[in-house]
Amino acid sequence: MTRLVRVVAAVLGLLGLHLTGLAGVVDAGGPLYRTVDGQPVPWADHTITGGPLQSTTISVDATGRRTVLYRVDPGPLGSLSNADATRFVDRIFGLYNGISPSEIEFVNAGPIRDPATGAPLDVDGTNFGRVLGTFQNPIIFDHDASIVGPGGVLGFAGALTFTDDGPAVAEAFAVLNGTRMFLGATISVPAFQGVFTHEFGHFAGPLDHSQINGFLVTLLPSDFDLLAPFVETMHPFFHFTPPGSQLGFENDLYFFATLDRDTINAFSNLYPTKAYKQQFGAVEGRVIFRSGGDLVAVDGINVIARRIDQGQYLPPVGTVAFPDGVTLDANGIPAPPPARAATDALATVSSAVTGIEFGTGRYRIRGLPPGQYLIHHQTIRSVFVGISRIGRSQSQILLPFFEGYYNGTTTSNSPGTFTPVTIRAGEVTTGIDLVINGLDPSEPAQVNVKKETHLTFETALALPSPPVVVKGSVADTDPFALFFPPFAEPLHDIYRFDATRTGVYFISLEPHPTSSNADLDVLLFRSNGALAAFSIEPTARELIGAFLTPGTYFVSVSAFAGAANYHLRVLPPP
């Protein structure tokens, strides 16, 4: 019998602001939810029925095909009639249904029903709570913003219930703000479609955020007209159109309203078919850094695969996304840019974050059409944390170089120096490892710690000049003298080191043996006691990448739960 775990998981912001409330589930690139060991949490693969109305949220036929049944608010959505708003919702789910091949679909099962009477229920701020957890997968029209409030939130969505024999999603919901007010202005209906094409990705996959072309728009605003039409649907932020744009839109949300290759692949990877695996290829490898004779695998790094045998990356100066102008459909949504060799490297691209599903520091990018690809790792923007996260749920790793490009046995930090990787249909190209350059690779000094007496900043154990590796152990039963309230974190083992060079330092924690069920954390403090950086993932493996200037710093190893032997490395720039 399937057991269910109820959570309150809501999206509380403009684009993809989501909160996972299920113990043992953390956030990841690709799938929105994953287990602690990195496995994705998709929709359940068996029929789910429950609640006072014995409603069905998902049904599964004899072939294993899943049908997710959602119910739509019978009321209006601001200026949109119920009929128009329902078409709005059905159009978006139709995009996800149109991903082929896939073995899941989303079907409108009728209006949201009153859990007490079974009659259609127009949901508002007075009865919102009554329909949550009633196994209806409700799509709620907040006509007057009485649910989301006056703060400019355009909507929220997320999972309500998980099965714990998997786990898997059993029930979800979404709320749409009918006022469409953001920053004091009413956004257009087509832009609103973009917002909820993104949000329904969190519902439908559930999919996490991604960073590919969206970051390019931030870096190269002068190329907005070329880059904005290729922004991925699951990018966490949108961009206002700069002066001089010829596209005719006030922002790039219009382009979120169609699905890009990366979003399609992330969805298909959760519900793959045999045809999908045969039609496309994949690439896999690791992201690592060198420390003496050790190769240390790194989780939380964004890896991107771009096809470059049809056109170069970046496209030549003067390339345009729409050589014949923009075409709008009946809903005011622009058609995707036409397939062209000059822009293929922007269109045929996908990504993955290391440490998800395939092991520590490992990535696999699937759904790649055959061809020659540029494979590179990339710093995830530091603002993509918390509810706007990509991959790591609490902090992002600052890399010494913004990007690193696969170049055979080495990794280049120049976009003009790389080795193309061949992708073939139905095959996985393996061993494409990327090395993080810009750290001191020499043999670190070793410090063996046998007795924990370094419990305060005053008694912190002084380390030799980095690079250094500390071999110690920690347990949640160990004594501690300091406590860090924001993270409910006891500071068990405290070390002091001096940074003598300006640059990016890596502080890594690795359990020994490499498999451990403990939850260890690392916090970095400045000499005045201020928190400089942290890594508090729900595992025994942690990594900080932080830009430091010369001075004294303190690093704490904490056992949030369990016990483990560890190696703590401090690596400076070379």
C-alpha positions in Angstrom: 0.0 0.0 0.0 1.3 3.4 -0.9 2.0 5.7 2.0 1.8 9.5 1.5 3.7 12.3 3.0 1.9 15.7 3.0 4.0 18.8 2.6 3.4 22.5 2.1 5.5 23.3 -0.9 4.7 26.6 -2.6 6.2 28.8 -5.2 6.3 32.2 -3.7 7.6 34.4 -6.4 7.7 35.6 -10.0 9.6 32.8 -11.7 10.1 29.4 -10.2 10.3 30.3 -6.6 9.7 27.0 -4.9 10.1 25.4 -1.5 10.5 21.7 -0.9 9.2 20.7 2.5 9.8 16.9 2.3 12.4 15.6 4.7 15.1 13.7 2.8 14.5 15.6 -0.5 16.7 18.4 -1.7 16.9 20.5 -4.8 18.8 19.7 -8.0 19.5 20.7 -11.5 17.1 19.0 -14.0 14.6 17.5 -11.6 13.2 19.8 -9.1 13.2 17.2 -6.3 15.7 14.5 -5.6 16.5 12.1 -2.8 19.6 12.6 -0.7 21.5 10.1 -2.9 20.7 12.2 -6.0 17.8 10.2 -7.5 15.1 12.3 -9.2 11.5 12.4 -7.7 9.0 12.4 -10.6 5.3 11.9 -10.7 4.2 8.5 -9.2 4.2 5.6 -11.6 1.0 4.1 -10.2 -2.6 5.4 -9.7 -3.1 7.8 -6.8 -6.6 8.4 -5.4 -7.5 10.0 -2.1 -9.1 12.9 -0.2 -12.7 13.4 0.9 -14.0 13.1 -2.7 -11.8 10.1 -3.5 -10.3 12.1 -6.4 -7.6 10.7 -8.7 -4.5 12.8 -9.2 -2.7 10.4 -11.4 -3.7 7.3 -13.3 -1.5 4.7 -15.0 -2.6 2.4 -17.8 -1.5 -1.2 -18.5 1.4 0.1 -20.7 2.7 2.2 -17.8 1.7 5.6 -19.4 0.9 8.1 -16.7 -2.0 10.6 -16.9 -1.9 13.5 -14.4 -5.4 14.9 -13.9 -5.6 18.5 -12.9 -8.7 20.6 -12.0 -9.2 24.2 -12.9 -10.9 27.0 -10.9 -14.4 27.7 -12.3 -14.1 31.4 -11.6 -12.5 34.3 -13.7 -8.8 35.2 -13.7 -8.8 39.0 -13.4 -9.8 40.4 -16.7 -9.9 37.0 -18.3 -13.1 35.0 -18.4 -13.1 31.5 -17.1 -13.2 30.2 -20.6 -10.2 32.3 -21.6 -8.3 31.5 -18.5 -8.9 27.7 -18.9 -7.7 27.9 -22.4 -4.6 29.7 -21.1 -3.9 26.8 -18.7 -4.7 24.0 -21.2 -2.4 25.6 -23.8 0.5 25.4 -21.4 -0.1 21.8 -20.4 -0.5 21.1 -24.1 3.1 22.2 -24.6 4.3 19.6 -22.1 2.0 17.0 -23.6 3.6 17.8 -27.0 7.0 16.7 -25.8 7.6 13.5 -27.8 8.6 10.9 -27.1 7.4 10.9 -23.5 5.3 8.6 -21.3 3.2 11.1 -19.3 0.4 13.5 -20.2 -1.7 16.1 -18.4 -5.4 16.2 -18.7 -8.1 18.7 -17.6 -10.5 16.7 -15.4 -13.0 19.6 -15.0 -13.6 22.2 -12.3 -12.2 22.3 -8.8 -14.8 20.8 -6.5 -15.8 21.7 -3.0 -14.4 18.9 -0.8 -17.5 18.9 1.3 -20.2 18.8 -1.4 -18.5 17.9 -4.6 -20.0 21.0 -6.3 -17.7 23.3 -8.4 -15.9 25.8 -6.1 -14.7 29.2 -7.1 -11.5 29.5 -5.0 -10.5 32.8 -3.3 -8.8 34.0 -0.2 -11.6 32.8 2.1 -11.6 29.1 1.0 -8.1 28.6 -0.5 -7.0 26.2 2.3 -10.0 24.0 1.9 -8.9 22.6 -1.5 -5.2 22.0 -0.7 -4.5 18.4 0.0 -7.9 17.2 -1.4 -6.2 15.2 -4.3 -7.4 17.5 -7.1 -4.2 18.9 -8.4 -5.9 22.3 -8.3 -5.1 25.2 -10.7 -6.4 28.1 -8.8 -7.4 31.5 -10.3 -6.7 34.2 -7.7 -9.1 36.7 -9.3 -8.3 39.6 -7.0 -5.0 38.6 -5.4 -6.7 37.8 -2.1 -4.5 34.7 -1.9 -1.1 36.0 -3.0 -1.5 39.4 -1.4 -0.4 42.8 -2.5 3.3 42.2 -2.8 3.6 41.7 -6.5 3.7 37.9 -6.5 2.5 36.7 -9.8 1.8 33.1 -8.6 3.1 30.1 -6.9 3.0 26.4 -7.4 4.5 23.2 -6.0 4.0 19.7 -4.7 1.5 19.0 -1.9 1.9 15.3 -1.4 4.7 12.7 -2.0 4.6 9.0 -1.8 7.3 7.7 0.5 7.7 4.4 -1.3 9.9 5.9 -4.0 9.4 8.7 -3.3 7.3 10.3 -6.0 4.9 13.2 -6.4 1.3 12.3 -5.7 -0.4 15.8 -5.7 0.5 19.3 -6.8 -1.1 22.7 -7.2 -0.7 26.2 -8.8 -2.1 29.6 -8.1 -2.3 32.4 -10.7 -2.6 36.1 -9.7 -5.4 37.6 -11.8 -4.3 41.2 -11.3 -1.0 40.4 -13.1 0.6 43.2 -11.1 4.4 43.4 -10.9 6.5 46.4 -9.9 3.4 48.6 -10.0 2.5 47.7 -13.6 0.2 45.1 -15.2 2.1 42.7 -17.3 0.6 41.6 -20.6 -1.3 38.3 -21.0 1.4 36.8 -23.4 4.1 37.7 -20.8 1.9 36.1 -18.1 1.8 33.0 -20.3 5.6 33.0 -20.1 5.6 33.1 -16.4 3.3 30.1 -16.1 4.9 28.1 -18.8 7.9 28.3 -16.5 5.8 27.6 -13.3 3.9 24.7 -14.8 7.4 23.2 -15.6 7.8 23.0 -11.8 4.3 21.3 -11.7 4.7 19.1 -14.7 8.2 17.7 -14.4 8.7 18.7 -11.7 11.6 20.6 -13.2 14.3 22.7 -11.6 15.8 25.9 -13.0 18.6 26.0 -15.6 21.3 28.5 -16.6 22.4 28.6 -20.3 21.4 31.3 -22.7 19.6 33.3 -20.0 23.0 34.1 -18.4 24.3 35.3 -21.7 21.5 37.9 -21.9 22.7 39.2 -18.5 26.3 39.2 -19.6 25.7 40.7 -23.1 22.7 43.0 -22.9 23.8 44.7 -26.2 23.0 41.3 -27.9 19.5 41.1 -26.4 17.7 40.8 -29.7 19.8 37.8 -30.7 20.0 36.1 -27.3 16.6 36.7 -25.7 14.6 34.5 -28.1 16.8 31.5 -27.0 16.4 32.0 -23.2 15.4 28.7 -21.6 11.9 28.4 -20.2 13.3 27.3 -16.8 15.7 30.2 -16.3 15.0 31.7 -12.9 15.0 35.4 -13.9 13.6 37.4 -16.8 15.1 40.5 -18.4 13.5 43.8 -19.3 14.1 44.9 -22.9 16.8 47.5 -23.3 16.4 50.7 -25.3 16.9 50.2 -29.0 15.6 46.7 -29.2 13.7 45.8 -32.5 11.8 42.9 -31.1 8.8 44.9 -29.9 8.4 43.3 -26.5 8.8 44.9 -23.1 10.6 41.8 -21.7 11.8 38.3 -22.7 8.9 36.5 -20.8 7.2 36.2 -24.2 9.9 33.7 -25.2 9.5 31.7 -22.0 6.1 30.7 -23.4 7.5 28.2 -25.8 9.7 25.2 -24.7 13.4 25.1 -25.5 15.7 22.1 -26.0 17.0 22.1 -22.4 13.5 22.1 -20.9 12.3 19.4 -23.3 15.3 17.3 -22.4 14.9 17.7 -18.6 11.3 16.7 -18.9 12.0 13.7 -21.2 14.8 12.5 -18.9 12.2 12.1 -16.1 9.9 10.1 -18.4 12.1 8.5 -21.0 10.9 6.1 -23.7 12.9 3.7 -25.7 12.4 5.9 -28.8 13.9 8.9 -26.9 17.0 6.9 -25.9 17.4 5.7 -29.5 16.8 9.0 -31.2 19.3 11.1 -29.2 22.7 10.7 -27.7 24.3 11.7 -24.4 27.6 12.8 -22.9 28.9 12.1 -19.4 32.0 12.7 -17.3 33.2 14.4 -14.1 34.1 17.8 -12.9 37.2 17.6 -10.7 40.1 19.6 -9.3 43.6 18.5 -8.6 45.2 18.5 -5.1 48.6 16.9 -5.2 48.1 13.3 -6.3 44.3 13.4 -5.6 41.5 14.2 -8.0 38.6 15.5 -6.1 35.1 15.3 -7.7 32.9 18.4 -7.3 29.1 18.5 -7.0 27.0 21.5 -7.9 28.8 22.6 -11.1 26.8 23.5 -14.2 27.9 21.6 -17.4 26.7 22.7 -20.8 26.7 20.9 -24.2 26.4 23.1 -27.3 26.3 21.7 -30.9 28.9 23.6 -32.9 29.3 21.8 -36.2 26.6 23.8 -37.9 27.5 27.2 -36.6 30.0 28.8 -34.2 29.5 29.8 -30.6 28.9 32.7 -30.2 27.3 33.4 -33.6 29.1 36.0 -35.8 28.5 39.6 -35.1 25.4 40.8 -37.0 23.5 37.5 -36.7 19.8 37.9 -36.0 17.3 35.5 -34.4 14.5 36.3 -36.8 15.8 37.1 -40.3 12.2 37.4 -41.6 10.6 39.1 -38.6 8.7 37.8 -35.6 5.5 35.8 -36.1 2.9 35.8 -33.4 0.3 33.1 -32.8 -3.4 33.8 -31.9 -2.3 34.3 -28.2 0.3 36.9 -29.0 3.1 34.4 -28.4 6.1 34.7 -30.7 7.0 31.6 -32.7 10.5 30.2 -31.9 13.3 31.4 -34.0 13.6 29.5 -37.3 16.2 26.6 -37.3 19.3 28.1 -38.9 23.0 27.1 -38.9 24.1 30.5 -37.7 22.0 30.2 -34.4 22.2 26.4 -33.9 24.7 26.7 -31.1 22.1 28.8 -29.2 19.2 26.5 -30.0 20.7 23.0 -29.8 22.1 23.1 -26.2 21.4 21.4 -23.0 22.8 21.2 -19.5 23.2 19.2 -16.3 24.5 19.9 -12.8 27.1 17.5 -11.3 26.2 15.2 -8.4 22.7 14.5 -9.5 21.6 10.9 -10.2 25.0 9.6 -11.5 27.3 9.9 -8.6 29.6 12.4 -6.9 31.0 15.0 -9.3 29.4 13.3 -12.3 27.1 14.7 -15.0 25.2 13.2 -17.9 23.6 15.4 -20.5 21.0 13.5 -22.5 18.7 14.3 -25.4 21.4 15.6 -27.7 20.8 15.4 -31.5 23.8 13.9 -33.2 26.7 16.2 -34.0 29.9 17.8 -32.7 29.6 19.5 -29.4 31.4 22.0 -27.2 31.4 20.8 -23.6 32.1 23.3 -20.9 31.5 23.9 -17.2 30.3 27.3 -15.9 30.0 29.2 -12.7 26.3 29.4 -11.6 25.3 32.9 -10.8 25.7 33.6 -7.1 22.1 35.1 -6.9 20.6 31.7 -8.0 20.2 30.4 -4.4 17.3 29.6 -2.1 14.0 29.7 -3.9 15.7 30.8 -7.2 18.4 28.1 -7.0 20.1 26.0 -9.7 21.5 22.8 -8.4 22.8 23.6 -4.9 20.0 24.6 -2.5 22.0 26.9 -0.2 25.0 28.4 -1.9 26.8 28.5 -5.3 30.5 27.7 -5.8 32.6 30.6 -7.1 35.0 29.2 -9.6 38.5 30.7 -10.3 37.5 31.0 -14.0 34.0 31.7 -15.2 34.1 28.8 -17.7 36.3 25.8 -18.5 36.2 24.1 -22.0 36.9 20.4 -22.6 40.1 20.1 -24.5 41.0 16.4 -24.4 43.2 15.6 -21.4 43.2 19.2 -20.3 40.6 21.9 -19.7 41.0 25.3 -21.5 39.8 28.6 -20.0 39.7 30.2 -23.5 36.5 29.8 -25.5 38.6 29.5 -28.7 40.5 26.5 -27.4 38.6 23.2 -27.1 38.2 19.7 -28.5 34.8 18.9 -30.1 33.0 15.9 -28.7 31.1 13.6 -31.1 27.6 12.7 -30.1 25.9 9.8 -31.8 22.2 8.7 -31.7 21.5 6.0 -29.1 25.0 6.2 -27.6 26.6 7.7 -24.5 30.0 9.4 -25.0 31.9 8.8 -21.8 35.0 10.1 -20.1 34.5 13.7 -20.9 36.1 15.1 -17.7 36.5 18.8 -17.0 39.2 20.1 -14.6 38.7 23.2 -12.5 41.8 25.3 -13.1 43.1 28.2 -11.1 43.8 26.4 -7.8 47.2 25.4 -6.3 47.7 21.8 -7.5 50.8 21.1 -5.4 50.9 18.5 -2.7 49.2 19.9 0.4 50.7 19.9 3.8 49.0 17.2 6.0 47.7 17.7 9.5 46.4 14.8 11.6 44.0 15.7 14.3 43.6 13.2 17.2 42.0 15.3 19.9 39.3 18.0 19.6 40.3 20.9 21.8 39.9 23.6 19.2 36.3 24.6 20.0 36.6 28.4 19.9 38.1 31.1 17.7 40.7 31.7 20.4 41.7 28.0 20.6 41.3 27.3 16.9 44.0 24.9 15.6 46.4 26.9 13.4 47.0 25.3 10.0 50.2 25.6 7.9 50.0 27.9 4.9 47.6 26.5 2.2 47.5 24.2 0.4 46.8 22.0 3.4 44.6 18.9 4.2 43.4 18.1 7.7 42.5 14.6 8.5 40.1 14.4 11.4 36.8 13.1 12.7 33.6 14.6 14.0 30.3 13.5 15.5 27.1 15.1 16.5 27.8 13.9 20.1 31.1 15.8 20.3 31.4 18.8 22.7 31.1 22.3 21.3 31.5 25.8 22.7 30.0 27.9 19.9 26.7 27.7 18.2 25.6 29.4 14.9 21.9 30.1 15.3 20.9 30.9 11.7 21.8 27.4 10.7 21.2 25.7 14.1 24.8 24.7 13.7 27.2 23.6 16.5 30.8 24.5 15.6 32.6 21.4 16.5 36.2 21.6 15.0 37.5 25.1 14.4 40.7 25.7 12.4 42.6 29.0 11.6 44.5 29.7 8.4 46.1 32.7 6.8 45.3 33.7 3.2 48.4 35.2 1.7 47.2 35.7 -1.8 44.1 37.4 -3.3 41.9 35.1 -5.3 39.4 32.2 -5.2 40.1 29.6 -2.4 38.5 26.2 -2.3 37.6 24.6 1.1 36.4 21.1 0.6 35.2 18.4 3.0 35.4 14.8 1.9 34.2 11.9 4.1 36.6 8.9 4.5 35.6 6.3 3.5 33.9 8.1 0.7 30.4 6.8 1.5 28.9 8.2 4.7 25.3 8.7 5.9 26.5 11.6 8.1 25.4 15.2 7.5 28.5 17.4 7.9 28.8 21.1 7.2 31.5 23.7 6.7 31.3 27.4 7.6 34.0 30.0 6.9 34.4 33.1 9.1 36.5 36.2 8.8 38.8 37.3 11.6 36.1 39.5 13.1 33.7 36.5 13.4 31.5 37.5 10.4 30.3 34.6 8.2 32.2 34.7 4.9 30.8 31.6 3.1 29.3 28.3 3.9 28.3 24.9 2.5 25.5 23.0 4.3 24.3 20.3 2.0 22.5 17.3 3.6 25.5 15.0 3.0 29.0 14.6 4.4 30.6 16.2 1.3 30.8 20.0 1.2 32.6 22.6 -0.9 33.2 26.4 -0.5 34.6 28.4 -3.4 35.1 32.0 -2.1 37.1 35.1 -3.2 39.4 36.0 -0.3 41.8 38.8 0.3 44.9 38.4 2.5 44.1 37.9 6.2 43.2 35.4 8.9 40.1 33.1 8.5 38.4 30.5 10.5 36.8 27.3 9.2 34.5 25.1 11.2 33.6 21.5 10.5 30.2 20.7 12.1 28.4 17.4 12.5 24.8 18.3 12.0 23.8 14.6 12.2 25.9 11.4 12.5 29.6 10.9 12.6 32.4 10.6 10.0 36.1 10.7 9.4 36.9 13.6 7.1 39.6 15.3 5.0 39.3 19.1 5.1 41.3 20.8 2.3 42.1 24.5 1.9 43.5 25.2 -1.6 44.6 28.8 -2.5 45.1 30.3 -6.0 48.5 29.2 -7.5 
